[in-house]
Amino acid sequence: MSLDHHANVSDNATLIIAGWMPDDRPEIQKMLADANVRALNKQAVAQINKMTLKGIVEYKGYSLALISYNDGDGPIHPVITMKKAGKQWFLTNALSGDDVVNILMSVNNGYGQIKVVK
């Protein structure tokens, strides 16, 4: 995640795209081709000064990083989906719209709790 943050702060499209799973890269490349999206992305990540990893959830062969940071407008609590390919970790949107991921995002943003039931 640190490399991804650096790539975004430096607005290095090649590094940004390389941090994503190959199947996700065409969509990321398309987004980065939009000058407005790219400017907003660069502005948003430039305001992040501290990122905290709150936990990792293993789900369907993916690792979901529950993180927290402040972007200048207040706290943000995304769930970042990653997958390991070979020895490298890559970001992915493969679980976008997944109900469990949506629940984790809600909980990570303070809208509920997860309790471990044995």
C-alpha positions in Angstrom: 0.0 0.0 0.0 2.9 2.3 0.6 4.2 1.9 -2.9 0.7 2.6 -4.3 0.5 5.7 -2.1 3.9 6.9 -3.4 2.9 6.2 -7.0 -0.3 8.2 -6.6 1.4 11.2 -4.8 4.0 11.3 -7.5 1.3 10.9 -10.2 3.3 8.2 -11.8 0.8 6.4 -14.1 3.1 3.6 -14.9 3.6 2.8 -11.2 0.0 3.2 -10.4 -1.1 0.8 -13.1 1.6 -1.7 -12.2 0.2 -1.9 -8.7 -3.0 -3.4 -9.9 -3.8 -7.0 -11.0 -3.5 -7.4 -14.8 -7.3 -7.8 -15.2 -7.9 -4.4 -13.5 -5.2 -2.5 -15.4 -7.3 -1.5 -18.5 -9.9 0.2 -16.3 -7.3 1.9 -14.2 -5.5 3.1 -17.3 -8.8 4.5 -18.7 -9.5 6.3 -15.4 -6.0 7.8 -15.4 -6.5 9.1 -19.0 -9.2 11.4 -17.7 -7.3 14.6 -16.6 -10.0 15.6 -14.1 -10.0 12.2 -12.4 -6.2 12.3 -12.3 -6.0 15.8 -10.8 -8.6 14.9 -8.1 -6.7 11.7 -7.3 -3.4 13.5 -6.9 -5.0 16.2 -4.8 -6.7 13.7 -2.5 -3.6 11.5 -1.9 -1.4 14.6 -1.3 -3.5 15.4 1.8 -2.9 12.0 3.4 -0.1 12.2 6.0 -0.7 9.1 8.1 -2.3 5.8 7.2 -3.2 3.2 9.8 -3.8 -0.5 9.1 -6.6 -1.6 11.4 -6.8 -5.2 10.3 -6.7 -7.7 7.5 -9.5 -10.0 6.6 -8.9 -13.1 4.4 -11.9 -13.7 2.1 -12.3 -15.8 -1.0 -8.5 -15.9 -1.6 -8.2 -12.1 -1.3 -6.8 -10.0 1.6 -8.9 -7.1 2.6 -7.0 -4.3 4.4 -9.1 -2.2 6.7 -7.3 1.1 6.8 -7.9 4.5 8.2 -6.5 7.9 7.3 -7.4 11.6 7.3 -7.5 13.4 4.0 -7.9 16.9 5.3 -11.7 16.8 5.1 -12.0 14.2 7.9 -11.4 10.6 8.5 -11.7 8.0 5.7 -11.9 4.3 6.3 -11.6 2.3 3.1 -11.3 -1.4 2.6 -8.5 -2.1 0.1 -8.8 -5.4 -1.7 -5.5 -7.1 -2.6 -4.4 -10.4 -4.1 -1.1 -12.1 -4.2 0.3 -13.2 -7.5 3.6 -15.0 -7.3 5.6 -13.1 -4.7 3.9 -9.7 -5.2 0.7 -8.2 -3.9 -1.6 -6.2 -6.2 -4.7 -4.1 -5.7 -7.8 -5.3 -7.4 -11.5 -4.4 -7.8 -12.4 -8.0 -8.2 -14.7 -7.9 -5.2 -16.5 -4.6 -6.0 -20.1 -5.0 -5.2 -19.6 -8.1 -3.0 -22.0 -8.0 -0.1 -19.4 -9.1 2.5 -17.0 -6.4 1.4 -19.8 -3.8 1.5 -20.5 -4.9 5.1 -16.9 -4.6 6.0 -16.7 -1.2 4.5 -19.7 -0.1 6.6 -18.2 -1.5 9.8 -14.8 0.0 9.0 -16.6 3.4 8.7 -18.2 3.0 12.2 -21.6 1.7 11.2 -21.7 -1.4 13.3 -19.4 -4.0 14.8 -18.1 -7.4 13.9 -18.1 -9.9 16.7 -16.3 -13.3 16.4 -18.7 -16.1 17.3 -17.3 -19.5 18.2 
